[in-house]
């Protein structure tokens, strides 16, 4: 099932099942459960209010090909800012919990604009392709092009990871949910430093939306590439702290991303 089909189905069905093609091992790719939960928050807020921040906690394993339900609650709805929470509930426990903040733009005398980045040319870097049995199953839904860093489990000395990413099947209309899934499609930056396979899990994930996609001068198309640039800020005692920046193809900074990753090496 495509990402667009999953988004539509999750809004109309009491229970949702995501097939194993979106999995990584027995569990679901975190970006899909976060995006589906976020999509529940979006329906409670005026469409004119763009997403400003998203906090995600992965509190359990969301299993692929296993039904789960989605719940949502409006926490506040002020004149300009709304906050909504949503949960993915599977086997009677919460496995993913998101809190989204939406905010209308307001007149202000303070304006600081992030500089546009000079991004590597698309098509001149190393592609990561889906290889059954070697890459996670969900990789088949995306296209990746590495410009910096190594593949997972390659004992890379680098602390950075960067490259281009897009959906293999173009979205009908690119939304904030698509953005969330694309950002999480990249492997945790720390995986490249491992000498061999070892499990890891994102514990918490926070996004700050610098430039809402609904306010862009040139909207993002369903087949557009985004650029991802991440760095390990510190790693010790079985945990890694990473920060990332996500850009549109013209170098506009869209999102700041921070993750806490548990490593079991």
Buried (B, 14 or more C-beta within 10 A) or exposed (E): EBBBEBBBBBBEEEEBBBEBBBBBEEBBBBBBBBBBBBBBBBEBBEEEBBBBBBBBBBBBBBBBEBEBBBEBEEEEBEEEBBBBBBBBBBEEEBBBBBBBBBBBEEEEEEEEEBEEBEBBEBEEBEEBEBEEEEBBBBBBBBBBBBBBBBBBBBEBEBBBBBBBBBBBBEBEEBBBBBBBBBBBBBBBBBBBBBEEEEEBBBBBBBBEBBBBBBEEEEEBEBEBBBBBBBBBEEBEEEBBBBBBBBBBBEEBBBBBBBBBBBBEE
